[in-house]
Amino acid sequence: MDDLDLAAGMFRYAESFRRAADLLRIQDRKMLPFQQPIYFLYYHSIELYLKAFFKAQGLPDSESVNLWTDFRALKAACERREL
């Protein structure tokens, strides 16, 4: 599997988390009185979208290792690329 295939898979995975969050967000408040699960799903989808972007850009493994485990490193990489 090449980087573009992996990026496409990550993107689809991110889409599934975002769609789940969208569905929960529009539900009746009585069914889900807490917002934290929705926030988590959005947070995780954003993380996956960004990782998919970097994988599609062909970021070398030597640079991407920390991005998969450290959100601060991911944020810093985005800032360096002015995302």
ZIHU-V935637 format. One record per run of one state. SS is the DSSP state (alpha for helix, beta for strand, coil for the rest). FROM is the first residue (numbers start at 1). TO is the last residue. If there is no record, write none. Layout:
# ZIHU-V935637
SS_FROM_TO + SS_FROM_TO
This chain:
# ZIHU-V935637
coil_1_2 + alpha_3_25 + coil_26_35 + alpha_36_56 + coil_57_60 + alpha_61_64 + coil_65_65 + alpha_66_68 + coil_69_70 + alpha_71_80 + coil_81_83
